[in-house]
Amino acid sequence: MGLLSLAIWTPIAFGIVLLALGRDEHAGMVRWVALIGAIAGLVVTLPLYTGFEVGSAAMQFTEKMLWIERFNIHYHLGVDGISLWLVLLTAFITVIVVIAGWEVITERVNQYMGAFLILSGLMIGVFAAQDGMLFYVFFEATLIPMYLIIGIWGGPNKIYAAFKFFLYTLLGSLLLLIALIYLYVQSKGSFALTDWYALPLGKTAQTLLFFAFFAAFAVKVPMWPVHTWLPDVHVEAPTGGSAVLAAIMLKLGAYGFLRFSLPILPDASHQWAGLMIGLSLVAVIYVGLVAMVQQDMKKLVAYSSVAHMGFVTLGFFVFSDLGVSGALVQMVSHGFVSAAMFLAIGVLYDRVHSREIASYGGVVNTMPRFAAFALLFTMANAGLPGTAGFVGEWMVIIAAVKANFWIGLLAASALIFGAAYSLWMFKRVYLGEPGNDDVRALTDINAREFLVMALLAIAVLAMGVYPKPFTDVMDPSVAELLRHVAQSKLPLN
């Protein structure tokens, strides 16, 4: 079995074992098995980085075998500089989420932990798939564990939120399936992405396919105006669910644009770039303003996620090395920062059982160690230089300015809004005198919570101070992607 297969199936195998262990009679053992499974899932991804040939744009660690012979569907895996860090991020965040839910989840512990491990393997499958139908199977399969995580361990309106999440994403995915079948027919019976990259397509076909892909991937990102499911889902989802949703699942949609829309449909991508940039700027500016008026901490961070992902789609559609690399860096950094923000909110919620900003005030007096971590993550969310949140946004803004000064100016204005809503939330929750008796009774983070916060803090600072390992891996693959995007695929006749 190859390294990528190990990365996909190790967490899934542990997840299945957890489901078989019984519900709550073995909760202690279940937690340890889940942790061992998550760490094993992370360990098997590390050779992907250590053995990765930096400077090559080719797919590496490839595996290919015939899966469904009748339709020429292959179990075809591979990673390049675009997907490598997303695979590593998925495995890392899974470990964090298992540790974070250690004491918090007391009912159906095996199902909770099992769902996250299975989800981890499926998401790595999305990032590694080189066959269109294999991608679709993994892409859709991720809905099932996340639907259960929201619907079983969520808040009071969890069923509504789970249905909204499922219906929004499933509707877009049906158009994706139609698009994949069309490409299969046009390529004379191939689901291989490399065959589709070389396939000539007319202008009308490209436009229709572009919007079919848009329906699936824009909902997942989510781009404005199809973002309305995200705040509801974040508010109702358990803390671990919110962390994984923001850190990784939103990236599945952005990754789809890079693997499908841009290289398969270069002419349509250029034709509709103005629309994509416009929608991205609306997300960055308008949704940032919406975040500013939220009273619920989770809703505020959910809207901030939409705004930050706006930088990702903006970077893709300025068609420059710096823009696409910046967007990829932003995807990884947002994974660290958004997970940290949601897990920090979870720490407070576990103690006070409220997400309302008004329920707090002066937390720094009773939880000084925790408040220090929260300040770092808030600054990263605002894009402070030296943190992971700064690097990608700065690269995208520079690329946008080079493409068009006014686009760059509008994008840069979002940094002001980001600082405003992030710091205002921090001020109201953490600073001043203790707001009420609940805050006075708070105890600082324990060793388990400190470990979670410290691991994320190290990741946020390391990426902010020294992003070179990330960009070195990405650059050749980004250049290869842009070479595809620069070549028209319109038939010569």
N, C-alpha and C positions, 0 to 999 in steps of 0.2 A: 504494500500500500504506500502511495506517495505521500509527501509532506502535506499537500493541500487536502487530500482525502482524510489524513489524520486530523488536520485542523478542523475539518467539517464534522467528521463522525465521532471524534473523541467526546466532545461535549454532548452530542446527541445520545451516544451510548450511555453515558453517565446519567443523562436525563431520564432515559427509559428505565435504568436500574432504580432510580429514585422513585419513579411512579410505581414500581413493583414492591417497594419496601413497606407499604402500608401507610395509613394516614398519620395519626399523631402519636401512636404508641412507641414509635422509635424516633421521635423528633431529634433527640441529641445526635444519634448516629446519622440521621438524614442530613443534618447540617454539615457534619464532617465529610460525608461522602460528596455532598454538593461542593464543598470547598476544594476537596481533592480533585474533583472533576473539573472545576473552573481553572484551578492552577495547572492541571495537566493540559487543558485546552490552550492555556497561554504558553506553556513550555514548548508544545509541539509547533507553535507558530514562530518561535524565536529563530530556529534555523533558516526560516524564510528570509529573515533580515541578515543574519550573519553570512548566509551563503548567496545573498543576492548580488548579482554582477552590476555594480553601479556603473553607469555610462552606457548601458545597453537599453534600447527601446523594445527589444524583443520580449515576447511572453516567456516567463521562466517557470521552472518547476511544473512543466506541462504534463498532463495525464490525459490519455484519450482511449476510449474503448466504445464499441458499438453498444448502444443501450436498447433502442427500439428499431430493429432492422427495417421493418416495413416502411417507416417514415424517415429513415436515414437520420435518426436522432442519436447523438453521441453524448456520452458522459465525458465531457471535454473541459478540463480545468487548466487554469494558468493565471499567474499574476504578473503585472508590470509595475512600473513606478507609480501609476495612478491608483492601483488597488492595494498595493502592499501595506501601506500605513493604515488603511481602513480595516484590513484583516487584523492587524496587530491591535488597533484601537478596540475592535469588537471583543477580542479575547481579554484585553485588560479591563474594560468596563464590566465585563461579566464577573470577574473576580471581585471587583469593588462592590457590585450589587449584591453578591452572595454574602459578603462580610457585613454590608449595611443592613441586610434583612435578618441577621443572625438572631437577635433577641426580639425584634419587632414583630415578626410573623410567628403567630402561635397556633393558628389553625391551618390544617391542610399544608403543613410545611413541605412535605415531599412533593406535592403538586406544584407549589409555588416555585421551589428551587428547580424542579424538573422542567417546568415551563421555560424558565430563563436559560437553562443550559441548552435545551432543544432549540430555542430561539437563536441563541448564539451561533450554533452550528449552521442553521439555515441562513442567517445573515452573511456568514463567511462564504457560504455557497453562492449567494448572489454576487459577491465581489469577485469570486473565482471563476464563475461560469463563462465558458467561451462558446457555448452552443445556445442559440436563441430560445429553444424550448426548455432546456435545462435552467436557464436564467428565469424563465417564466414560472417554472415549477417552484423554485426556491423563493422567488419574489412573492408569489401568492401564499406559499406555505407559512411565511413569516406572520401572516395575518392571524393564523389560528392561535398560537400561544399568546400573542399580545391581546387578542380578543378575550381569551380566558383570564389573563392577568387583570385586565380592566374589569371584566364582568364579575369576577369572584372576589377579588381583594380590594375593589375600588370603594368610592364613597357612596353617599346616599342615592345619587342619580347614576350609578355605575352602569345599569342596563341601557339607559338612554345613550350614555357616552360610548359604550361598547358598540351599540348598533350604528351610531352615527359614524364612528371610526370605520367600521366594517363596510357599510354601504358606500361611503364616499370613495374609499380606496378600491373596492371591488368594481364599482361602475367604471372608473378610469381604466382598470386592468382589462376589462372586456374589450375595450377599443385597442389596447395593446395587443391582445391575442389576435384580433382581426388583422392588425398590421403585420404581426409576425407570420401569420399564414399567407398573407399577400406576398411578403418577401420570399417565403419558402417556394411559392408557385413561380414567382418571377425568376428565381435562381435555379430553376429546373430541379427542385427537390433537395435543397440544402438548408440546414439551420445553422451552418457555421458562420460566425460573425465575420471571419476573414473573407468569405465568399460574398457576403452582403456589402462589405466595404468596397469591393471592386465592381458591384452591380450597377450598370447604367440605369438611371431612372428619369422619367420625364418630369416636367415642372409641376404639372397637376398632381401626379402621383406623389411627388416629394412633399408637396404642401399638405395633402390629405394625410400622409403618413406622419408628417411632422406634428399635426394637431392630434392624431391618435396617440402618439408618444407623449405629447404634452398633457393629454388628459390623464394618463397614468402617472407620469413623473411629477407634474406640477402639483397634483393633489398630495403626493407623498412628501414633497419638499418642506412645507406646503407654500406655494406662491399665492400672493394676493391675486384674485379674490376667492380662491378655493381653499382658504386657510381656516375657515370658521369652525371646522371640526376640532382643531388642535387645542384651543383654550379649554373647551368642554372636557376633552379627553384628559388633559393634564390635571385639571382640577379634581377629577374623579379617580384617576389612576393612583395606585399605591406609589410610594416614593420611588421604589426600584423601577417600576413601570415607567414613570416619568423620566427617570434618568436614562434608561435604555432608549426610550422613544426619542428623546431630544438628542442624545449623544450619537445614536447609530441609525435608527430607523428613518429619520428624516434624510439621512445621507444616501439611502437607497434610491430615492428619486433623483437627487442631484447626480449620483453616479450613472443612472440611466441616461441622462442627457449626454454624458461624456462617452458612453459606450454605444449608444444607438443614434440619438438625434444628430449630433454633430458629424461623426464620420460617415454615417450611412446617407444622410440627407444634407450635404454641404450647401447646395444651392438654396434650399428652403431655409436652412439655418441663417444664411446671410440675408435672405429676403425678409425674414421675420425677426431679425435681430433687434430692430427698433422697438417692436412690440415687447420682446423679452426684456430689453433694457428698461423700457417704460414701466412694466409690471414690477421689475426688481426695485426701481427707484421708489415706486409707491409703497412697496413692502418696507424698504429701508426708512422712509421718511414718515408716511402716514401711520404705519403700524407702530413705529417708534413713539409717535404722539399718543396713540391709543394706549400703549404700555404705561405712559406717564400718569394716566388717570385711574389706573386699577387700584382697588383696595385689597385685593386678594394677592398674596405674594406669588402663588403658583401661576395665577393668570398673568401677572406682570412678567414673570420669567418666560411664560409661554409666548406672549406677544413679542418679547425681546428675541426669542428664538426665530420667529418669522422674520424679524428685521435683520438679524445676523445672517440668516440663510439668503436674504435678498442680495447680500454681498457676493455670495457664491454664484448665483445665477447671473448677476451682473458681470462678474469676472469671466464666466464662460463665453458670454456673447460680445465681448470686446475683441475677441479673436487675437490675443497676443500671448506670447510666452509668459509674460509677467502676470497678466490677468488670470489665465487658467491656473498657473502655479499658485498664485495668491488665493484663488478660490479653493484649491485643494488644501492648502495650508489652513485656510479658514474652516474647512470641513473638519479637519482633525482637531484644531484648537477649540472649535465650538463643541466638539465631543467632550473634551476635558472640562471646559468651563461650564457648559450647561449641566452636565452631570453633577459637577460640584455644587452649582447653585441649587438644584433640586434636592440633592442629598442634605445640604445645609438647612433648607426649609424643612425637610423631613425630621432633622434633629430637633428643631423647635416644636414641630407638630406632635412628635412622640411625647413631649413633655406637657404641652399646654392644650393640645387637640384643637388648635385653631390656626387657620392660615391667614386670617385677617390682620393687616398691618396694625390696625387700631388695638388689637389685643396685646400688643407688646409695647416696648419703649424701655430704654435703659438696660437692655440685656447685657451690655458690656460690664455692668456692675457685678452681676452674678455668674457670668460665663466668660471671663476674660480670654481664656485660651481659644475658646470657640469663636469669639468675636474677632480675634486676630485672623483666623482662617477665613471667616466670612468677609472681612475687609479685603483680603487678597483676592478672593473670588469675585467680589463686587467690582474691584478695580480692573480685573481681567475682563469682566463683562462689559465694562465701560471702554475697554481698549487702551489701557495704560501701557506705555512703552516699558519693555522688560517683562511683560506677561504674554502668554500665548494669544490672548485676544487681540493684541496689537498687530502682530506680524502679517497675518493674512489680509486684514482690512486695509492696512497701509499699502500692501502690494497691489490690491485691487484698485484702490483710489489712485495710485500713481498710474496704473494702466489705463484707468478711465480718463484721467486728465490728458494723457498722451493721445487717446482716441478722440476726445472732445472735452474741452475745458469745462463746459457747463455741466456735462454729465458728472465729471469728477467733482465739481463744486457741490452739486446736489448730494452726491454720495458722501462727501466729507462732512456735510452738515449733520449727517446722522450720528457722527461721533459725539456731537454736542447733546443730542437727544439721549443717546446711550448713557452718557455720563449723568445726565439729569435724572432719568428714572432710576438708574442703579444707585446713585449716591443718595437720592431722596429716600428711597426705600431703606437704605442702610441707616440713614439719620433717624428715621422714625422708629425703626425696630430696635436699634442697638444703642443709640446715644442718649444722653440726658439722664434724668433720675428714673429709677424703676417705675414703670407705668401703673402697676397694680400688684396685688398680692401674689398672683400667679408668677409674675416675673421675679418677685423677691424670693420666692420659694425654689427657683430654678437651681439645678446643680450643673456644674461644668461637665464637659464631655468626658466619657470614660475611655479606657484604653482602646476598645474596639472602634469607637467613633473617631478617636484621635488618629488611629491607623488609616482609616478611610480618608479623612481630611488631609493627612500628611502625604499619602500617596498621590492624591490629586494635586496638592500644592506643589509637590516636586515636579509632576508632569507639566503643570502650568508654567512654572518658572523656567524649567529646563528648555521647553520649546520657545519661550519668550526671549531667553538670553542667548540661546544657540540653536537657531532653526536650520542650520546648514545640513545636518543629516537628513532632514525631511526634504529640503529642496533639491539636494544632490540626487536623491533617488528618483524624484519626480521629473526633473528637467528633460532627460532624453525622451521619455514617453510622451510628455506634453508636446515636444517638438514634432514627434511622429504624428500625434493626433492632429496638430495644426497643419501638417503637410496634407493629410487627408481632407481637412476642411477647406484647404485652399484650391483643391482640384475639383473643377466642375464635373458632374456626373450626367449632365444632359446629353442625350444621344446626339451624335454629330449630324445626322440627317435632319 
